[in-house]
């Protein structure tokens, strides 16, 4: 592991080491705890090179805040990063990052700053922390520009910060994916924070009331209460049980725009800030009102599409047929007579296209598909589309656009989706994640049977096995949407199971999950 305190060192290192690699950035202020480490773990899983920045940013502290006293423990942080397999720590001084315009004791800065919308910075913590989010937006923009990561990791713990950074990246068209990570808590429920070090043992015993209060609202929410008044009241009544907690605010806002919500239609951010003595703590949960999502991933030829269709049918959920979406785009490209090699032209076309899907109520099988208002359910099965769909689905811009459209479906839930990275990337918060596997021999055998059923020329088992092995290798090593099993996916080995048995097993798992209420608990825990 390398530690750099200068921009020159960091640049020189990255220039040499990053070629052909994905870089993940985890910005922190140090005093690392398990919350930070969960971000680092995720970055380690998803990138070739992991950079952790450790910088107590003077620009985001108010004149009466704890900049001078904020815990600094670089040596301990260095050891933790080393243990976690971090490649680089970037720990500059304020003078290195801002030049000498900025004296470390003052937020008055003679530097260019990034101003996020005041509708987002003036609410919640922004009311009492003037200039804080401008300081955050500025330092994050600088770090993103310095490291140029493919992905940057932020905790849901600082939900307002996360929403503002997502917005900033969209508004400034920064080429990075922002990854939000669940809140990590102490056993008591207290959200981990570097500032918890300030708490006396007595305060620490009282602090879990914040999360208890949020959970109280969550229980009420899951009981069907959706309105602001009642949800805030549930939080406040629990908070009032502890006298030494001074509440700064309790609010219910839209998690993306941070605007106050009168009721939760799709999802709401319920957030608290409170003081215990002079220590200011924040916490939040996401209240989400959507039907469940089932993600089914696995290698080629394992029987995902049939199983997904049957599971959707049996559970009365919508089959989000991602394959049909790629086919619809291919149909659109062919119709426009766009050269399929012309990726920029295809990117332009796809970004302006709208796909709709609907379950075919009459036949009860498959889905009906429209693109830009035109029904293409049959047309997308033509041999022309079949011949070109792989080439088009392999294009990054096509995939980006379709994932965006798929995630829009995810907002309402009630879907079963199949693919290679549905559970890890498209719907990381799916209630049930299944990873189907089968041996290469079994998949070759199934493929041979398929060919026979379709009266297509037969291919030897050896050849089919070789093809499948090659395909597995490509699928799991490809840069775009590699095949990955989510850490919380349930693996089903299907060698000795019929399609009906696999379907049956998934349906049972789904019913167990929902009846145990794991889905709800997990959602609230990750708030
Ligand atoms: P900080 O060092 O406080 O600036 O935090 C650095 C990053 O770690 C931010 O993205 C935080 O949201 C995230 N983080 C801090 N505490 C937690 C926690 N308990 N769980 C998850 N993420 C956290």
Boltz pocket constraint, residues with backbone or C-beta under 6 A from the ligand:
constraints:
  - pocket:
      binder: B
      contacts: [[A, 27], [A, 28], [A, 29], [A, 30], [A, 34], [A, 35], [A, 36], [A, 38], [A, 39], [A, 153], [A, 154], [A, 155], [A, 156], [A, 157], [A, 158], [A, 181], [A, 182], [A, 183], [A, 184], [A, 185], [A, 191], [A, 192], [A, 193], [A, 194]]
      max_distance: 6.0
